């Protein structure tokens, strides 16, 4: 069994780690990512460990 790479998702606003981890086979579409540190929410897509920001919600 091969070990999969696991990566923390970082906040696109402040750059800190969020509470979410992704693996190589994780796919998310229009996922509302919340950062507990800066209290901002962003919509993201994830595929092949690449995070794409769709929209940043800045209050």
N, CA, C and O atoms as a Tripos MOL2 file, in Angstrom:
@<TRIPOS>MOLECULE
protein
  236   235    59     0     0
PROTEIN
NO_CHARGES

@<TRIPOS>ATOM
      1 N           0.8460   -1.1790    0.0000 N.3       1 UNK1
      2 CA          0.0000    0.0000    0.0000 C.3       1 UNK1
      3 C           0.8910    1.2420    0.0000 C.2       1 UNK1
      4 O           1.7860    1.3710    0.8350 O.2       1 UNK1
      5 N           0.6460    2.1330   -0.9200 N.am      2 UNK2
      6 CA          1.4280    3.3480   -1.0400 C.3       2 UNK2
      7 C           0.9150    4.4300   -0.1050 C.2       2 UNK2
      8 O          -0.2860    4.5550    0.1340 O.2       2 UNK2
      9 N           1.8490    5.2020    0.4140 N.am      3 UNK3
     10 CA          1.4680    6.2910    1.3100 C.3       3 UNK3
     11 C           1.0400    7.4960    0.4800 C.2       3 UNK3
     12 O           1.7640    7.9300   -0.4160 O.2       3 UNK3
     13 N          -0.1300    8.0290    0.7790 N.am      4 UNK4
     14 CA         -0.6400    9.1760    0.0490 C.3       4 UNK4
     15 C          -0.1360   10.4630    0.6690 C.2       4 UNK4
     16 O           0.0490   10.5580    1.8820 O.2       4 UNK4
     17 N           0.0820   11.4470   -0.1810 N.am      5 UNK5
     18 CA          0.5010   12.7540    0.3090 C.3       5 UNK5
     19 C          -0.7080   13.4850    0.8740 C.2       5 UNK5
     20 O          -1.7710   13.5320    0.2530 O.2       5 UNK5
     21 N          -0.5270   14.0560    2.0660 N.am      6 UNK6
     22 CA         -1.5880   14.8240    2.7210 C.3       6 UNK6
     23 C          -1.0730   16.2270    2.9420 C.2       6 UNK6
     24 O           0.0750   16.4200    3.3410 O.2       6 UNK6
     25 N          -1.9210   17.2110    2.6830 N.am      7 UNK7
     26 CA         -1.5100   18.6110    2.7330 C.3       7 UNK7
     27 C          -2.5810   19.4390    3.4400 C.2       7 UNK7
     28 O          -3.7740   19.2010    3.2550 O.2       7 UNK7
     29 N          -2.1590   20.4060    4.2440 N.am      8 UNK8
     30 CA         -3.1010   21.3280    4.8760 C.3       8 UNK8
     31 C          -3.5410   22.3670    3.8560 C.2       8 UNK8
     32 O          -2.7390   22.8210    3.0400 O.2       8 UNK8
     33 N          -4.8100   22.7430    3.9010 N.am      9 UNK9
     34 CA         -5.3100   23.8190    3.0510 C.3       9 UNK9
     35 C          -5.0550   25.1300    3.7780 C.2       9 UNK9
     36 O          -5.4140   25.2810    4.9460 O.2       9 UNK9
     37 N          -4.4400   26.0670    3.0910 N.am     10 UNK10
     38 CA         -4.1370   27.3700    3.6850 C.3      10 UNK10
     39 C          -5.1740   28.3990    3.2580 C.2      10 UNK10
     40 O          -5.7210   28.3280    2.1570 O.2      10 UNK10
     41 N          -5.4340   29.3490    4.1380 N.am     11 UNK11
     42 CA         -6.4000   30.4100    3.8720 C.3      11 UNK11
     43 C          -5.8570   31.3170    2.7730 C.2      11 UNK11
     44 O          -4.7090   31.7540    2.8510 O.2      11 UNK11
     45 N          -6.6640   31.6100    1.7440 N.am     12 UNK12
     46 CA         -6.1930   32.5070    0.6770 C.3      12 UNK12
     47 C          -6.1100   33.9670    1.1190 C.2      12 UNK12
     48 O          -5.4740   34.7700    0.4360 O.2      12 UNK12
     49 N          -6.7310   34.3320    2.2390 N.am     13 UNK13
     50 CA         -6.7130   35.7130    2.7230 C.3      13 UNK13
     51 C          -5.4850   35.9670    3.5970 C.2      13 UNK13
     52 O          -4.7250   36.8990    3.3340 O.2      13 UNK13
     53 N          -5.2810   35.1390    4.6450 N.am     14 UNK14
     54 CA         -4.1870   35.3900    5.5930 C.3      14 UNK14
     55 C          -3.0250   34.4130    5.4570 C.2      14 UNK14
     56 O          -1.9490   34.6740    5.9950 O.2      14 UNK14
     57 N          -3.2080   33.2910    4.7500 N.am     15 UNK15
     58 CA         -2.1300   32.3410    4.5240 C.3      15 UNK15
     59 C          -1.9090   31.3270    5.6360 C.2      15 UNK15
     60 O          -0.9920   30.5120    5.5290 O.2      15 UNK15
     61 N          -2.7000   31.3390    6.6870 N.am     16 UNK16
     62 CA         -2.5490   30.3850    7.7840 C.3      16 UNK16
     63 C          -3.2630   29.0720    7.4710 C.2      16 UNK16
     64 O          -4.1450   29.0150    6.6140 O.2      16 UNK16
     65 N          -2.8570   28.0100    8.1910 N.am     17 UNK17
     66 CA         -3.4990   26.7100    8.0210 C.3      17 UNK17
     67 C          -4.9400   26.7770    8.5000 C.2      17 UNK17
     68 O          -5.2440   27.4160    9.5070 O.2      17 UNK17
     69 N          -5.8190   26.1110    7.7690 N.am     18 UNK18
     70 CA         -7.2100   25.9830    8.2020 C.3      18 UNK18
     71 C          -7.3500   24.6320    8.8910 C.2      18 UNK18
     72 O          -6.3470   23.9630    9.1390 O.2      18 UNK18
     73 N          -8.5440   24.2280    9.1970 N.am     19 UNK19
     74 CA         -8.7840   22.9420    9.8590 C.3      19 UNK19
     75 C          -8.9680   21.8100    8.8580 C.2      19 UNK19
     76 O          -9.3740   20.7100    9.2340 O.2      19 UNK19
     77 N          -8.6760   22.0660    7.6020 N.am     20 UNK20
     78 CA         -8.9620   21.1170    6.5330 C.3      20 UNK20
     79 C          -7.6700   20.5570    5.9430 C.2      20 UNK20
     80 O          -6.7400   21.3010    5.6340 O.2      20 UNK20
     81 N          -7.6300   19.2240    5.7920 N.am     21 UNK21
     82 CA         -6.5260   18.5620    5.1100 C.3      21 UNK21
     83 C          -7.0650   17.9100    3.8450 C.2      21 UNK21
     84 O          -8.2080   17.4550    3.8080 O.2      21 UNK21
     85 N          -6.2260   17.8660    2.8010 N.am     22 UNK22
     86 CA         -6.6160   17.2100    1.5590 C.3      22 UNK22
     87 C          -5.5830   16.1500    1.2120 C.2      22 UNK22
     88 O          -4.4160   16.2520    1.5900 O.2      22 UNK22
     89 N          -6.0330   15.1220    0.4790 N.am     23 UNK23
     90 CA         -5.1540   14.0690   -0.0090 C.3      23 UNK23
     91 C          -5.0460   14.2000   -1.5230 C.2      23 UNK23
     92 O          -5.7240   15.0290   -2.1300 O.2      23 UNK23
     93 N          -4.1960   13.3820   -2.1270 N.am     24 UNK24
     94 CA         -3.9910   13.4440   -3.5680 C.3      24 UNK24
     95 C          -5.2670   13.1720   -4.3540 C.2      24 UNK24
     96 O          -5.4560   13.7160   -5.4410 O.2      24 UNK24
     97 N          -6.1400   12.3340   -3.8100 N.am     25 UNK25
     98 CA         -7.3660   11.9690   -4.5310 C.3      25 UNK25
     99 C          -8.5810   12.8060   -4.1250 C.2      25 UNK25
    100 O          -9.7060   12.4740   -4.4980 O.2      25 UNK25
    101 N          -8.3720   13.8860   -3.3670 N.am     26 UNK26
    102 CA         -9.4690   14.7430   -2.9260 C.3      26 UNK26
    103 C          -9.8990   15.6770   -4.0570 C.2      26 UNK26
    104 O          -9.0690   16.3040   -4.7160 O.2      26 UNK26
    105 N         -11.2080   15.7540   -4.2640 N.am     27 UNK27
    106 CA        -11.7680   16.7050   -5.2330 C.3      27 UNK27
    107 C         -12.9060   17.4540   -4.5630 C.2      27 UNK27
    108 O         -13.8330   16.8420   -4.0310 O.2      27 UNK27
    109 N         -12.8360   18.7740   -4.5900 N.am     28 UNK28
    110 CA        -13.8890   19.6300   -4.0430 C.3      28 UNK28
    111 C         -14.2830   20.6420   -5.1010 C.2      28 UNK28
    112 O         -13.4360   21.1180   -5.8580 O.2      28 UNK28
    113 N         -15.5470   20.9700   -5.1580 N.am     29 UNK29
    114 CA        -16.0370   21.9660   -6.1060 C.3      29 UNK29
    115 C         -16.9730   22.9030   -5.3580 C.2      29 UNK29
    116 O         -17.9130   22.4600   -4.6970 O.2      29 UNK29
    117 N         -16.7100   24.2070   -5.4660 N.am     30 UNK30
    118 CA        -17.5050   25.2420   -4.7880 C.3      30 UNK30
    119 C         -17.5810   24.9740   -3.2810 C.2      30 UNK30
    120 O         -18.6610   25.0260   -2.6920 O.2      30 UNK30
    121 N         -16.4440   24.6910   -2.6690 N.am     31 UNK31
    122 CA        -16.3790   24.3820   -1.2490 C.3      31 UNK31
    123 C         -16.1960   25.6630   -0.4390 C.2      31 UNK31
    124 O         -15.2710   26.4290   -0.7110 O.2      31 UNK31
    125 N         -17.0600   25.9150    0.5560 N.am     32 UNK32
    126 CA        -16.9140   27.1090    1.3950 C.3      32 UNK32
    127 C         -15.8520   26.8820    2.4830 C.2      32 UNK32
    128 O         -16.1210   26.2330    3.4940 O.2      32 UNK32
    129 N         -14.6680   27.4130    2.2690 N.am     33 UNK33
    130 CA        -13.5520   27.2640    3.2040 C.3      33 UNK33
    131 C         -13.5960   28.3970    4.2110 C.2      33 UNK33
    132 O         -13.5800   29.5700    3.8360 O.2      33 UNK33
    133 N         -13.6540   28.0450    5.5040 N.am     34 UNK34
    134 CA        -13.6980   29.0440    6.5800 C.3      34 UNK34
    135 C         -12.3680   29.0330    7.3180 C.2      34 UNK34
    136 O         -11.8510   27.9700    7.6640 O.2      34 UNK34
    137 N         -11.8140   30.2200    7.5580 N.am     35 UNK35
    138 CA        -10.5720   30.3550    8.3120 C.3      35 UNK35
    139 C         -10.9120   30.8280    9.7250 C.2      35 UNK35
    140 O         -11.4800   31.9080    9.8930 O.2      35 UNK35
    141 N         -10.5680   30.0300   10.7470 N.am     36 UNK36
    142 CA        -10.8940   30.4250   12.1140 C.3      36 UNK36
    143 C         -10.0450   31.5880   12.6260 C.2      36 UNK36
    144 O         -10.4350   32.2630   13.5790 O.2      36 UNK36
    145 N          -8.9010   31.8260   12.0100 N.am     37 UNK37
    146 CA         -8.0320   32.9000   12.4870 C.3      37 UNK37
    147 C          -8.5110   34.2740   12.0080 C.2      37 UNK37
    148 O          -8.6900   35.1870   12.8150 O.2      37 UNK37
    149 N          -8.7200   34.4210   10.6870 N.am     38 UNK38
    150 CA         -9.1430   35.7350   10.1650 C.3      38 UNK38
    151 C         -10.6570   35.8350   10.0040 C.2      38 UNK38
    152 O         -11.1860   36.8910    9.6570 O.2      38 UNK38
    153 N         -11.3470   34.7270   10.2610 N.am     39 UNK39
    154 CA        -12.8150   34.6700   10.2130 C.3      39 UNK39
    155 C         -13.3910   35.0670    8.8510 C.2      39 UNK39
    156 O         -14.4350   35.7130    8.7690 O.2      39 UNK39
    157 N         -12.7000   34.6740    7.7990 N.am     40 UNK40
    158 CA        -13.1550   34.9380    6.4370 C.3      40 UNK40
    159 C         -13.5550   33.6210    5.7820 C.2      40 UNK40
    160 O         -13.0590   32.5550    6.1460 O.2      40 UNK40
    161 N         -14.4520   33.7100    4.8200 N.am     41 UNK41
    162 CA        -14.8870   32.5330    4.0860 C.3      41 UNK41
    163 C         -14.5660   32.7300    2.6140 C.2      41 UNK41
    164 O         -14.7640   33.8150    2.0690 O.2      41 UNK41
    165 N         -14.0710   31.6820    1.9720 N.am     42 UNK42
    166 CA        -13.7290   31.7220    0.5490 C.3      42 UNK42
    167 C         -14.2890   30.4860   -0.1270 C.2      42 UNK42
    168 O         -14.3690   29.4210    0.4850 O.2      42 UNK42
    169 N         -14.6770   30.6230   -1.3830 N.am     43 UNK43
    170 CA        -15.1120   29.4770   -2.1740 C.3      43 UNK43
    171 C         -13.8970   28.9470   -2.9170 C.2      43 UNK43
    172 O         -13.1900   29.7010   -3.5850 O.2      43 UNK43
    173 N         -13.6540   27.6250   -2.7960 N.am     44 UNK44
    174 CA        -12.4910   27.0330   -3.4490 C.3      44 UNK44
    175 C         -12.8710   25.7910   -4.2360 C.2      44 UNK44
    176 O         -13.9080   25.1730   -3.9920 O.2      44 UNK44
    177 N         -12.0070   25.4350   -5.1920 N.am     45 UNK45
    178 CA        -12.0430   24.1520   -5.8870 C.3      45 UNK45
    179 C         -10.7180   23.4670   -5.5760 C.2      45 UNK45
    180 O          -9.6860   24.1310   -5.4810 O.2      45 UNK45
    181 N         -10.7370   22.1390   -5.4170 N.am     46 UNK46
    182 CA         -9.5190   21.3760   -5.1690 C.3      46 UNK46
    183 C          -9.5050   20.1730   -6.0940 C.2      46 UNK46
    184 O         -10.4890   19.4400   -6.1970 O.2      46 UNK46
    185 N          -8.3700   19.9780   -6.7680 N.am     47 UNK47
    186 CA         -8.1640   18.7860   -7.5920 C.3      47 UNK47
    187 C          -6.6610   18.5570   -7.7050 C.2      47 UNK47
    188 O          -5.9110   19.4840   -8.0110 O.2      47 UNK47
    189 N          -6.2190   17.3220   -7.4580 N.am     48 UNK48
    190 CA         -4.7970   16.9410   -7.5280 C.3      48 UNK48
    191 C          -3.9210   17.8300   -6.6500 C.2      48 UNK48
    192 O          -2.8620   18.2790   -7.0880 O.2      48 UNK48
    193 N          -4.3520   18.0890   -5.4140 N.am     49 UNK49
    194 CA         -3.6410   18.9130   -4.4300 C.3      49 UNK49
    195 C          -3.4820   20.3710   -4.8540 C.2      49 UNK49
    196 O          -2.7160   21.1060   -4.2310 O.2      49 UNK49
    197 N          -4.1800   20.8020   -5.8880 N.am     50 UNK50
    198 CA         -4.1320   22.1970   -6.3330 C.3      50 UNK50
    199 C          -5.4150   22.8990   -5.8760 C.2      50 UNK50
    200 O          -6.5230   22.4590   -6.1840 O.2      50 UNK50
    201 N          -5.2420   23.9920   -5.1420 N.am     51 UNK51
    202 CA         -6.3740   24.7570   -4.6220 C.3      51 UNK51
    203 C          -6.5630   25.9860   -5.4990 C.2      51 UNK51
    204 O          -5.6230   26.7520   -5.7120 O.2      51 UNK51
    205 N          -7.7880   26.1780   -6.0110 N.am     52 UNK52
    206 CA         -8.1250   27.3360   -6.8310 C.3      52 UNK52
    207 C          -9.1900   28.1390   -6.0980 C.2      52 UNK52
    208 O         -10.2220   27.5980   -5.7010 O.2      52 UNK52
    209 N          -8.9370   29.4300   -5.9200 N.am     53 UNK53
    210 CA         -9.8850   30.3080   -5.2390 C.3      53 UNK53
    211 C         -10.8860   30.8250   -6.2670 C.2      53 UNK53
    212 O         -10.5000   31.3950   -7.2870 O.2      53 UNK53
    213 N         -12.1740   30.6230   -5.9910 N.am     54 UNK54
    214 CA        -13.2320   31.1080   -6.8750 C.3      54 UNK54
    215 C         -13.6460   32.5100   -6.4700 C.2      54 UNK54
    216 O         -13.7390   33.4160   -7.2980 O.2      54 UNK54
    217 N         -13.8950   32.6710   -5.1550 N.am     55 UNK55
    218 CA        -14.3810   33.9640   -4.6610 C.3      55 UNK55
    219 C         -13.9730   34.1320   -3.2100 C.2      55 UNK55
    220 O         -14.1160   33.2140   -2.4020 O.2      55 UNK55
    221 N         -13.4630   35.3120   -2.8880 N.am     56 UNK56
    222 CA        -13.1250   35.6280   -1.5050 C.3      56 UNK56
    223 C         -14.2420   36.4780   -0.9090 C.2      56 UNK56
    224 O         -14.6890   37.4560   -1.5090 O.2      56 UNK56
    225 N         -14.6770   36.0880    0.2710 N.am     57 UNK57
    226 CA        -15.6900   36.8470    0.9970 C.3      57 UNK57
    227 C         -14.9650   37.6630    2.0630 C.2      57 UNK57
    228 O         -14.5930   37.1190    3.1020 O.2      57 UNK57
    229 N         -14.7620   38.9370    1.8290 N.am     58 UNK58
    230 CA        -14.0590   39.7820    2.7820 C.3      58 UNK58
    231 C         -15.0640   40.6980    3.4520 C.2      58 UNK58
    232 O         -15.7620   41.4690    2.7950 O.2      58 UNK58
    233 N         -15.1270   40.5980    4.7930 N.am     59 UNK59
    234 CA        -16.0700   41.4290    5.5520 C.3      59 UNK59
    235 C         -15.4240   42.7080    5.9960 C.2      59 UNK59
    236 O         -16.0670   43.5310    6.6470 O.2      59 UNK59
@<TRIPOS>BOND
     1     1     2 1
     2     2     3 1
     3     3     4 2
     4     3     5 am
     5     5     6 1
     6     6     7 1
     7     7     8 2
     8     7     9 am
     9     9    10 1
    10    10    11 1
    11    11    12 2
    12    11    13 am
    13    13    14 1
    14    14    15 1
    15    15    16 2
    16    15    17 am
    17    17    18 1
    18    18    19 1
    19    19    20 2
    20    19    21 am
    21    21    22 1
    22    22    23 1
    23    23    24 2
    24    23    25 am
    25    25    26 1
    26    26    27 1
    27    27    28 2
    28    27    29 am
    29    29    30 1
    30    30    31 1
    31    31    32 2
    32    31    33 am
    33    33    34 1
    34    34    35 1
    35    35    36 2
    36    35    37 am
    37    37    38 1
    38    38    39 1
    39    39    40 2
    40    39    41 am
    41    41    42 1
    42    42    43 1
    43    43    44 2
    44    43    45 am
    45    45    46 1
    46    46    47 1
    47    47    48 2
    48    47    49 am
    49    49    50 1
    50    50    51 1
    51    51    52 2
    52    51    53 am
    53    53    54 1
    54    54    55 1
    55    55    56 2
    56    55    57 am
    57    57    58 1
    58    58    59 1
    59    59    60 2
    60    59    61 am
    61    61    62 1
    62    62    63 1
    63    63    64 2
    64    63    65 am
    65    65    66 1
    66    66    67 1
    67    67    68 2
    68    67    69 am
    69    69    70 1
    70    70    71 1
    71    71    72 2
    72    71    73 am
    73    73    74 1
    74    74    75 1
    75    75    76 2
    76    75    77 am
    77    77    78 1
    78    78    79 1
    79    79    80 2
    80    79    81 am
    81    81    82 1
    82    82    83 1
    83    83    84 2
    84    83    85 am
    85    85    86 1
    86    86    87 1
    87    87    88 2
    88    87    89 am
    89    89    90 1
    90    90    91 1
    91    91    92 2
    92    91    93 am
    93    93    94 1
    94    94    95 1
    95    95    96 2
    96    95    97 am
    97    97    98 1
    98    98    99 1
    99    99   100 2
   100    99   101 am
   101   101   102 1
   102   102   103 1
   103   103   104 2
   104   103   105 am
   105   105   106 1
   106   106   107 1
   107   107   108 2
   108   107   109 am
   109   109   110 1
   110   110   111 1
   111   111   112 2
   112   111   113 am
   113   113   114 1
   114   114   115 1
   115   115   116 2
   116   115   117 am
   117   117   118 1
   118   118   119 1
   119   119   120 2
   120   119   121 am
   121   121   122 1
   122   122   123 1
   123   123   124 2
   124   123   125 am
   125   125   126 1
   126   126   127 1
   127   127   128 2
   128   127   129 am
   129   129   130 1
   130   130   131 1
   131   131   132 2
   132   131   133 am
   133   133   134 1
   134   134   135 1
   135   135   136 2
   136   135   137 am
   137   137   138 1
   138   138   139 1
   139   139   140 2
   140   139   141 am
   141   141   142 1
   142   142   143 1
   143   143   144 2
   144   143   145 am
   145   145   146 1
   146   146   147 1
   147   147   148 2
   148   147   149 am
   149   149   150 1
   150   150   151 1
   151   151   152 2
   152   151   153 am
   153   153   154 1
   154   154   155 1
   155   155   156 2
   156   155   157 am
   157   157   158 1
   158   158   159 1
   159   159   160 2
   160   159   161 am
   161   161   162 1
   162   162   163 1
   163   163   164 2
   164   163   165 am
   165   165   166 1
   166   166   167 1
   167   167   168 2
   168   167   169 am
   169   169   170 1
   170   170   171 1
   171   171   172 2
   172   171   173 am
   173   173   174 1
   174   174   175 1
   175   175   176 2
   176   175   177 am
   177   177   178 1
   178   178   179 1
   179   179   180 2
   180   179   181 am
   181   181   182 1
   182   182   183 1
   183   183   184 2
   184   183   185 am
   185   185   186 1
   186   186   187 1
   187   187   188 2
   188   187   189 am
   189   189   190 1
   190   190   191 1
   191   191   192 2
   192   191   193 am
   193   193   194 1
   194   194   195 1
   195   195   196 2
   196   195   197 am
   197   197   198 1
   198   198   199 1
   199   199   200 2
   200   199   201 am
   201   201   202 1
   202   202   203 1
   203   203   204 2
   204   203   205 am
   205   205   206 1
   206   206   207 1
   207   207   208 2
   208   207   209 am
   209   209   210 1
   210   210   211 1
   211   211   212 2
   212   211   213 am
   213   213   214 1
   214   214   215 1
   215   215   216 2
   216   215   217 am
   217   217   218 1
   218   218   219 1
   219   219   220 2
   220   219   221 am
   221   221   222 1
   222   222   223 1
   223   223   224 2
   224   223   225 am
   225   225   226 1
   226   226   227 1
   227   227   228 2
   228   227   229 am
   229   229   230 1
   230   230   231 1
   231   231   232 2
   232   231   233 am
   233   233   234 1
   234   234   235 1
   235   235   236 2
@<TRIPOS>SUBSTRUCTURE
     1 UNK1         2 RESIDUE 1 A UNK
     2 UNK2         6 RESIDUE 1 A UNK
     3 UNK3        10 RESIDUE 1 A UNK
     4 UNK4        14 RESIDUE 1 A UNK
     5 UNK5        18 RESIDUE 1 A UNK
     6 UNK6        22 RESIDUE 1 A UNK
     7 UNK7        26 RESIDUE 1 A UNK
     8 UNK8        30 RESIDUE 1 A UNK
     9 UNK9        34 RESIDUE 1 A UNK
    10 UNK10       38 RESIDUE 1 A UNK
    11 UNK11       42 RESIDUE 1 A UNK
    12 UNK12       46 RESIDUE 1 A UNK
    13 UNK13       50 RESIDUE 1 A UNK
    14 UNK14       54 RESIDUE 1 A UNK
    15 UNK15       58 RESIDUE 1 A UNK
    16 UNK16       62 RESIDUE 1 A UNK
    17 UNK17       66 RESIDUE 1 A UNK
    18 UNK18       70 RESIDUE 1 A UNK
    19 UNK19       74 RESIDUE 1 A UNK
    20 UNK20       78 RESIDUE 1 A UNK
    21 UNK21       82 RESIDUE 1 A UNK
    22 UNK22       86 RESIDUE 1 A UNK
    23 UNK23       90 RESIDUE 1 A UNK
    24 UNK24       94 RESIDUE 1 A UNK
    25 UNK25       98 RESIDUE 1 A UNK
    26 UNK26      102 RESIDUE 1 A UNK
    27 UNK27      106 RESIDUE 1 A UNK
    28 UNK28      110 RESIDUE 1 A UNK
    29 UNK29      114 RESIDUE 1 A UNK
    30 UNK30      118 RESIDUE 1 A UNK
    31 UNK31      122 RESIDUE 1 A UNK
    32 UNK32      126 RESIDUE 1 A UNK
    33 UNK33      130 RESIDUE 1 A UNK
    34 UNK34      134 RESIDUE 1 A UNK
    35 UNK35      138 RESIDUE 1 A UNK
    36 UNK36      142 RESIDUE 1 A UNK
    37 UNK37      146 RESIDUE 1 A UNK
    38 UNK38      150 RESIDUE 1 A UNK
    39 UNK39      154 RESIDUE 1 A UNK
    40 UNK40      158 RESIDUE 1 A UNK
    41 UNK41      162 RESIDUE 1 A UNK
    42 UNK42      166 RESIDUE 1 A UNK
    43 UNK43      170 RESIDUE 1 A UNK
    44 UNK44      174 RESIDUE 1 A UNK
    45 UNK45      178 RESIDUE 1 A UNK
    46 UNK46      182 RESIDUE 1 A UNK
    47 UNK47      186 RESIDUE 1 A UNK
    48 UNK48      190 RESIDUE 1 A UNK
    49 UNK49      194 RESIDUE 1 A UNK
    50 UNK50      198 RESIDUE 1 A UNK
    51 UNK51      202 RESIDUE 1 A UNK
    52 UNK52      206 RESIDUE 1 A UNK
    53 UNK53      210 RESIDUE 1 A UNK
    54 UNK54      214 RESIDUE 1 A UNK
    55 UNK55      218 RESIDUE 1 A UNK
    56 UNK56      222 RESIDUE 1 A UNK
    57 UNK57      226 RESIDUE 1 A UNK
    58 UNK58      230 RESIDUE 1 A UNK
    59 UNK59      234 RESIDUE 1 A UNK
